Amino acid sequence: SALAHVPPMQALLSSCFVPLAYLFFGASPGLAVGPEASASIITGLAVQSAIDSGQFPYLTASQLATSLALLAGIAAVAMAILRAGFVDQILSGFLLTGFVLGTR
């Protein structure tokens, strides 16, 4: 919760509901789902920059994090509808390497 700048209760609830949702909608029985540090750090950076910029003075950190998660879900559903899964296969290795190592 500290990494994503959200209250601890929201972090606990999100860590419980994601595996339950994956139980019904997931396609891979061997995939591990749940909170991870890299997603929390990216969410926290986005939330903190939105708060610092003052663009959304009426939203709390929890609301910003929830909005970000909903937008990511909408993008994932849109890519699934458009059958754009090949983009993930092409870019995922390079993006993960760049994020972990901090290089281009």
Stockholm file with secondary structure:
# STOCKHOLM 1.0

chainA/1-104         SALAHVPPMQALLSSCFVPLAYLFFGASPGLAVGPEASASIITGLAVQSAIDSGQFPYLTASQLATSLALLAGIAAVAMAILRAGFVDQILSGFLLTGFVLGTR
#=GR chainA/1-104 SS CTTTTCCHHHHHHHHHHHHHHHHHHCCCTTCCCSCCHHHHHHHHHHHHHHHHHTSCTTCCHHHHHHHHHHHHHHHHHHHHHTTCHHHHHHHHHHHHHHHHHTCC
#=GC SS_cons         CTTTTCCHHHHHHHHHHHHHHHHHHCCCTTCCCSCCHHHHHHHHHHHHHHHHHTSCTTCCHHHHHHHHHHHHHHHHHHHHHTTCHHHHHHHHHHHHHHHHHTCC
//
